[in-house]
Amino acid sequence: MSHEDATHGPAPMGRVDTEPMHRAVDALAAALHDYVGTAVGVRAEFGAAEADEDPRVLALESKVGHLNAALFDTLHGALGMHPDLTSSVWEPEHEGEEDEILEDETPEEGESFYLGFVVGARGGDASLDGVIDLLDAAGESVATQLTEGGYDIAEWAASRGEAPGFGFYEEDDE
């Protein structure tokens, strides 16, 4: 689909058939329900680390990811929008701790920095899904330290699998 068609244009859209979008949501919801049922069953058999890596769980996570992409494509194709439906956002733990770290203005000259780890679970209660929580907490601490050190932090993220993409910086192809 071209980004030059009427779907992506500046004019409001007329009548839109919502049925394909609702079907995509229903398929995703069904897969999420399957995931919950399977995850509970697998967790009843195994510890958290083993359950995270169970082939049944991984297969359903892949299915959910593909269905989420299909929902994105359906919404994008019908509405021309670029929905961000896969971000996880937690509210601040303490009142008044609004987005102190993120400033409203993007730094005029900014660069992206990444800190990467290759992590494996040693067993017990160690879960690879728990790594992102640890990195997120560390990221919040580092962002606070940078802000207090006089730097503007326009955005920060913890990610799994690859470096997070930030929309306002040009990505190097090298």
N, C-alpha and C positions, 0 to 999 in steps of 0.2 A: 504494500500500500504506500502510495506517495504521500508525503507530508504537504503536498500542494493541492490536494483535493478539498472539496467543500467541508468534509468532516473535520479537517484541521484548520479551517478558515476562521476569521474573526467574527463572522455573523452567527447569531444564535441558530440552533438547529430546530427544525420543525418536528414532525412526528417521528418517533424512534421506536422500533420494535424492541421491547425489553425482554422478550422471551429468551433469546439466546444468552443474554447476560444472566438471567435467573437460572437457566439450565447450568451454566458454568458454575454459579454459586452453589447450586444444589449438589453438583458432582463433587466440588471441593468440600462441602459440608459432610457429605457421605464418607469421603475419604478420611476426614478428620475424626469422625465417629469411629470408623474402622481402626484408626491409629490408636485412639484412646482404649478401645477394647483390647487390642493386641498388646499395647504397652502394659496395661494392667496385668494381663495374663502372663506376659514374659517376665515382668517384674516379680510376679508371684513365684516364678521358677528360679530366677537368677538374681544376683546382686546388681546394683545400679550400673557399674562399669560394663559388665557382661551384657546387660539389657540394652545399653546404648549401642552396642556393636552387634546385636542380634540381627541376623539376615532378614527376619520378618519385619522388624522395626525399621531397618534401613530401607527395605523395599517400599514400605508405606511412606517413609519420609521422602523418598524419591518420587513416589506417585503424587504426594501432596505438592511437592515442588513443581512437577509438570502441570498439575491442575491449576496451581496458582499462576503459572506462566500462561496457561490457556485462558484464564480469567482476564489477565492483563491484556492479552491479544484481543479478546472479545470486546472488552471495554474500549481499548484503543481503536480497534477497527470501527466500532459503532459510534463512538463519541469523539475520537481524536484526542482523548485525554491520556496522560501518562500516570496512571494511578500508582502510588507507593503503598502497596498493601502488604508488604512483607517486613516492614520495619518493626522492631520491638522498642517500645517506649515506656519507661517507668517514670512515675512521678517522683519528685524529690521526697526523701524520707522525712525531712523536717520542714515545718512551716517556715515560710520566708526564704527558703533555700531555692527560690526560683532559679532561672537560668543565669546565675551570677557569672558563670564561666563564659557563656557565649555572649558576645557583644552584638548589638543590632547591626553594626556596620562591618562589612568585610574588609580586612586589611588591604590597603592599596597594593602592596607588594607582599604576597604571601607564597609560601612554598609548602608542599605536603611533606611530612616526615612520618616514617613507619618504624615500628619496632616489632620484629617478627620472632616467633618461637615455633619449633617443631616439638610437639608434646605427645607423649604416649602415656597411657594409664598403666600403673603397676599392679592394679588389682585392688582388692578390698573395696572400699567405698569410693575410690577415685573414679570420676566420670569425666570424659572429655567434654561433655556439655557444661560441666562446672568450670572449665577453664575460662570460658567467655565471661562468666560472672567475676572471676578474679581479675581478668584483664580490664574489664569495665571499671571496677573499683579502682584499680591502679591508674587507669586513664583519667578518671575524675581527679585523683590526687595530683597527678602530673599537670593536668590542665590548670588546676588551682595554683600550683607552684609557679607555673609559667605566667599566669595572670598577675600573681603577686610580684613576680620578677619584672613586670613591665611589658610583657608581650600581650598582643591581642590574639585571642583564640576565637576564630570564626566558627570552627566546627571541629569536633573530635569524635572518634568512633572506635569501638573494638569490633573486630570482625574475625570470622573463621573461614579459612580456606584461601583467601586472597586479601590484598590490601583494600580497604574501603575506598569507594570512588566518591570524590567530592565534586559536586557540579560546577563550582566556580573556578576550579583550577584546570588548566589544560593538561591532559595526560601525555606523557612522553611515550612514543612508540618504540623507543630503543630498548 
